[in-house]
Amino acid sequence: MVMGPQLAAFLPLWVEGIGYGFFLCIYCVALYFIFSESLPRAARGKGRNNPMFLISTLMFMISTTHLTLSAWRLFKDYADKNNNSVLPVGRWDNILLTSLYVTQEILGSGAAIYRCWVLWDKSWKIVSFLLILFIPETVLGYLLPASFVHADWNKAIFDPRTPHFITAFYSLTVVLNITSTTLLAARLWTTHRRSCPYSVTNSILMPFMRILVESAALQLLAEAVLLGLFLVQSDAQYVFFTLVVPVVGITFTAITVRTKLVSLFNKKANQSNLLTVSTNLPSNQIQTIGSSPTRQLDVMSMTATHQDLEMGDIDADINSWQSSNKETTTVTTVTQ
């Protein structure tokens, strides 16, 4: 597929602008959870000191810079009547755009590895395979813009002199996405199965697993389509190349926002269930062994404090949820 010069210039920027608009909305919601005074402090979490919030902010800055630079290049080339080159890969602005894209992908992969590491009790054995994929992904990623310096401007990235590790980088990104999502989902599923016998409230692990899979599927789809279009040497890949930058940020921040919402709603639902149980308690006068009248004491459930999701740190909610279902107290009666 070969796109005309005007379509090749306007369509990627238009699609990236739509993706950036969604990213902006989701990021603003995340900021609301962090800084809103109407929410309890536990719901706001660690705020600006949270690493997940810092990564999300960095992704938003990269996406903003990428969109701004793309728009500047479009208007500059449109105003320059003597510029006949389309998508000149050797120019400094295209090299910078590619570097921003690579950085965004690496941040997304690194954040996924961090989540796996935390969720699997900080086990390096579990994430060792992910690290093996992450190291060459980082090296090959930053070799991409360096290889464009000597590429043929007219042939763009399809120049035979361009190293074949472009395909390797795209492939590593897709494989790492699939592997990290599988490990996260497997951890949530196994934890859910083990904690079911101790559960006294609704499980939040299965909603978390669905959120991870659904959000990761969006990024995986964009990356897989980008890889396929590159392999068939289609110009349509430039559209997905620019779209992936906001999509990575959308995926990361959407997981944070959606898990926060599930955590808050689940907390309210559990409080409602506990209130319902308390209203159905028997009267104060009960019979015990020996038929001695006794008075039942009001007992407060000694459960762990539910820590709301800290901007993507799913392990905090899972550990808190497990402990809250395992810690119970014995109702004690006192003879009058």
C-alpha positions in Angstrom: 0.0 0.0 0.0 1.4 3.4 -1.0 -0.1 6.6 0.3 0.1 9.9 -1.4 2.3 12.7 0.0 -0.6 14.6 1.5 -2.3 11.6 3.1 1.0 10.3 4.4 1.6 13.7 6.1 -1.8 14.4 7.5 -3.3 11.0 8.4 -0.6 9.9 11.0 -0.9 13.2 12.8 -4.7 13.1 12.8 -4.8 9.6 14.2 -2.1 10.4 16.8 -4.1 13.5 17.9 -7.2 11.3 18.5 -5.1 8.9 20.6 -3.5 11.7 22.5 -7.0 13.1 23.3 -8.0 9.9 25.0 -4.6 9.8 26.8 -5.2 13.3 28.1 -8.6 12.4 29.5 -7.4 9.3 31.2 -4.3 11.1 32.6 -6.5 13.9 34.1 -8.7 11.2 35.8 -5.5 9.8 37.3 -4.5 13.2 38.5 -7.9 13.5 40.2 -7.3 10.4 42.1 -4.0 11.7 43.3 -4.7 15.3 44.2 -8.5 15.5 44.8 -9.3 16.6 48.4 -12.8 15.1 48.1 -11.3 11.6 48.2 -10.0 10.0 51.5 -6.3 10.1 51.9 -6.1 6.3 51.6 -7.8 6.5 48.2 -5.3 9.1 47.0 -2.4 6.8 47.8 1.2 8.0 47.9 0.6 10.7 45.4 3.5 12.2 43.5 6.0 10.0 45.3 4.5 6.9 43.7 6.7 5.4 41.0 3.7 4.5 38.8 2.5 8.1 38.9 6.0 9.3 37.9 6.1 6.8 35.0 2.6 7.8 33.8 3.6 11.5 33.9 6.8 10.8 32.0 4.8 8.9 29.4 2.4 11.8 29.1 5.3 14.2 28.6 6.8 12.0 25.9 3.4 11.7 24.1 3.0 15.5 24.2 6.4 16.1 22.9 5.9 13.6 20.1 2.6 15.1 19.0 4.0 18.7 19.1 7.1 17.8 17.1 5.0 15.9 14.5 2.7 18.9 14.1 5.7 21.3 13.8 7.2 19.1 11.2 4.0 18.9 9.2 3.5 22.7 9.1 7.2 23.3 8.3 7.2 20.9 5.4 3.9 22.3 4.2 5.3 25.8 4.2 8.5 24.7 2.5 7.6 24.5 -1.2 11.1 23.3 -2.1 11.0 20.3 0.2 10.0 17.3 -2.0 11.0 14.5 0.4 8.3 12.5 2.1 9.0 11.1 5.5 12.8 11.8 5.4 14.2 9.4 7.9 17.6 11.0 8.1 16.4 14.4 9.4 17.0 15.3 13.0 13.3 15.7 13.7 12.5 12.2 12.5 15.4 10.7 14.5 14.0 12.5 17.6 10.5 11.2 16.9 11.8 7.7 16.6 13.8 8.1 19.8 10.7 9.2 21.6 8.7 6.2 20.3 11.4 3.8 21.4 11.6 5.4 24.9 7.8 5.1 25.2 7.9 1.4 24.3 10.8 0.8 26.7 9.0 2.6 29.5 5.9 0.5 28.9 7.9 -2.8 28.9 9.9 -1.7 32.0 6.7 -0.9 33.9 5.2 -4.2 33.0 8.3 -6.0 34.3 8.1 -4.0 37.5 4.5 -5.0 38.0 5.4 -8.7 37.5 8.3 -8.4 39.9 6.1 -6.9 42.6 3.2 -9.1 42.1 5.3 -12.3 42.2 6.7 -11.4 45.6 9.8 -9.7 44.1 11.0 -12.9 42.6 13.9 -12.4 40.2 13.5 -15.9 38.8 10.0 -15.1 37.5 11.1 -12.0 35.7 14.4 -13.3 34.5 13.0 -14.2 31.1 11.4 -10.8 30.8 14.8 -9.2 31.6 16.4 -11.3 28.9 13.9 -9.9 26.4 14.1 -6.3 27.8 17.9 -5.9 27.4 18.1 -6.5 23.7 14.9 -4.6 23.2 16.5 -1.5 24.8 19.7 -1.9 22.8 18.0 -2.5 19.4 15.5 0.2 20.1 18.1 3.0 20.4 20.0 1.6 17.4 17.0 2.3 15.3 17.3 6.1 15.1 21.1 5.8 14.8 20.7 3.6 11.7 18.5 6.2 10.0 21.4 8.6 9.7 22.9 6.6 6.8 19.6 5.5 5.3 18.3 6.5 1.8 15.8 9.4 2.4 13.7 8.3 -0.6 13.4 4.7 0.5 12.8 5.6 4.1 13.0 2.7 6.5 12.8 0.2 3.7 16.3 1.0 2.6 18.2 -2.3 2.3 21.1 -0.7 4.2 18.8 -0.2 7.2 19.6 -3.1 9.7 17.1 -5.9 10.0 16.9 -5.4 13.7 13.9 -3.2 13.1 11.9 -6.3 12.8 13.6 -7.8 15.8 12.7 -4.8 17.9 9.0 -4.9 16.9 9.0 -8.7 17.6 10.6 -8.4 21.0 8.1 -5.7 22.0 5.1 -8.0 21.0 6.6 -11.0 22.7 7.4 -9.1 25.9 3.9 -7.7 26.0 2.3 -11.1 25.7 4.7 -12.7 28.3 4.3 -10.0 30.9 0.5 -10.0 30.6 0.4 -13.7 30.9 2.5 -13.7 34.0 0.4 -11.0 35.6 -2.9 -12.8 34.8 -1.5 -16.1 36.0 -0.5 -14.6 39.3 -3.9 -13.1 39.9 -5.7 -16.3 38.9 -3.7 -18.6 41.2 -4.0 -16.1 44.1 -7.7 -16.0 43.5 -8.0 -19.8 43.6 -6.0 -20.2 46.7 -7.8 -17.4 48.6 -11.4 -18.6 47.7 -11.8 -20.8 50.8 -10.9 -17.9 53.1 -13.0 -15.3 51.3 -15.7 -13.5 53.2 -16.1 -10.7 50.7 -16.3 -10.3 47.0 -13.0 -11.0 45.2 -11.3 -8.1 43.5 -8.7 -10.3 41.8 -10.8 -11.4 38.9 -11.8 -7.9 37.9 -8.1 -7.0 38.1 -7.2 -9.8 35.8 -9.8 -8.7 33.2 -8.5 -5.1 33.4 -4.9 -6.2 32.7 -5.9 -8.5 29.8 -8.3 -6.0 28.2 -5.9 -3.0 28.5 -2.9 -5.0 27.3 -4.9 -6.2 24.3 -5.2 -2.7 23.0 -1.4 -2.1 23.0 -0.8 -5.6 21.7 -3.1 -5.1 18.8 -1.4 -1.8 17.8 2.0 -3.3 18.0 1.1 -6.5 16.1 -0.5 -4.5 13.3 2.6 -2.2 13.2 4.8 -5.3 12.9 2.7 -6.8 10.1 2.6 -3.6 8.1 6.3 -3.3 8.3 6.8 -6.8 7.1 4.7 -6.2 4.0 6.4 -2.8 3.5 3.2 -0.8 3.7 3.2 2.9 4.1 0.2 2.5 6.4 2.6 1.5 9.1 3.4 5.2 9.7 -0.1 5.7 11.0 0.3 3.0 13.6 3.9 4.1 14.3 2.6 7.4 15.6 -0.5 5.8 17.3 1.5 3.5 19.4 3.1 6.4 21.4 -0.2 7.5 23.0 -1.6 3.9 23.1 1.3 2.8 25.4 0.4 5.6 27.8 -3.3 4.9 27.5 -2.7 1.2 28.4 -0.5 2.0 31.4 -2.7 4.8 32.8 -6.0 3.0 32.1 -4.8 0.0 34.2 -4.2 2.4 37.1 -7.5 4.2 36.8 -9.6 1.1 36.3 -8.1 -0.8 39.1 -8.5 2.2 41.4 -12.2 2.4 40.5 -12.7 -1.3 41.1 -10.9 -1.0 44.4 -13.1 1.9 45.6 -16.3 0.2 44.5 -15.3 -3.1 46.0 -14.6 -1.4 49.3 -18.0 0.3 49.4 -19.7 -3.0 48.5 -17.9 -4.9 51.3 -18.9 -2.2 53.8 -22.5 -2.6 52.7 -22.3 -6.3 53.1 -20.9 -6.0 56.6 -23.7 -3.6 57.5 -26.3 -6.1 56.3 -24.8 -8.9 58.3 -24.7 -6.7 61.5 -28.4 -5.9 61.2 -29.3 -9.6 61.0 -27.5 -10.5 64.3 -29.6 -12.3 67.0 -30.8 -10.6 70.1 -28.5 -9.9 73.1 -30.0 -12.8 75.2 -28.7 -16.2 74.1 -28.3 -19.6 75.6 -25.0 -21.3 76.2 -23.9 -24.7 77.6 -25.6 -25.1 81.0 -28.5 -22.9 80.0 -26.9 -19.9 81.6 -28.2 -16.6 80.3 -25.4 -14.7 78.7 -24.9 -11.4 77.0 -23.3 -11.3 73.6 -20.5 -8.8 73.2 -20.2 -6.5 70.2 -17.1 -7.7 68.4 -15.3 -5.7 65.8 -13.8 -7.7 63.0 -10.0 -7.5 63.2 -9.3 -7.3 59.5 -6.3 -5.7 57.8 -6.8 -2.2 56.6 -7.7 -2.2 52.9 -5.0 -0.2 51.1 -6.4 1.2 47.9 -4.5 0.7 44.7 -1.4 2.9 44.7 -1.4 4.2 41.1 -0.9 0.8 39.6 0.8 -1.1 42.4 -1.6 -4.1 42.2 0.3 -6.1 44.8 -0.8 -3.7 47.6 -4.4 -4.5 47.0 -3.9 -8.2 46.6 -1.9 -8.6 49.8 -4.4 -6.5 51.7 -7.3 -8.4 50.3 -5.8 -11.8 51.1 -5.0 -10.8 54.7 -8.5 -9.3 55.2 -10.0 -12.6 54.3 -7.7 -14.8 56.4 -7.7 -12.8 59.6 -10.8 -13.6 61.7 -11.9 -13.3 65.3 -13.8 -15.5 67.7 -17.1 -14.2 69.1 -16.8 -14.3 72.9 -19.7 -14.4 75.4 -19.7 -13.4 79.0 -21.9 -14.9 81.7 -24.1 -12.3 83.4 
